[in-house]
Amino acid sequence: MPAFLRKNEAPAAPAPAPETVTRTARPRAARDPFRLRALPHDDIFFYCKRIDNSRLVREADPQARGACWSAIGAACLLLVLLTSAFAPTAMTTLAGYKLEALHSEERRLLEERRVLDLQEAELLSPARLDQLAHENNLVTPSSGQVIHLDKPEGEVAMVK
């Protein structure tokens, strides 16, 4: 029977030699009722032994270097494949954002042009021009006050 199963049993006394057997039995020691029984593997002790590996030198594995470069190459190839697969989708999305920004800018510029056309029409209205002429004491010129500068080409219209 293994030792850890026999631990909980009371130790057996060695058999006395036949010539020393006496009729008087020795009294057994009374067992303490509050003492805990032993746990399995209670007699196992662990010691920490210091190991010095400073003199050991690791040898290079020639196959590990090739495996490392193979893994790097496979990762690069996978990266190129994924990039080429997702690049068109990403570019299409970016082009859509740019197109929407251009449409927004076009709407803004058209609205700005409409506002400027309205302001120009207000500023050049005949009623407003008549009001400005009256405020600045401007009158319609008489026929003798107007000089037309229509001359044939090459001639100078006015000389100092």
Protein Blocks (a to p, Z undefined) as FASTA:
>chain_A
ZZklmmmpccddddddfklpcfbdcddddddfkbccddehklpccddddddfklpccddd
fklmmmmmmmmmmmmmmmmmmmmmmmmmmmmmmmmmmmmmmmmmmmmmmmmmmmmmmmmm
mmmpmklmmmmmmmnopacddfklpccfbdcehiafbdZZ
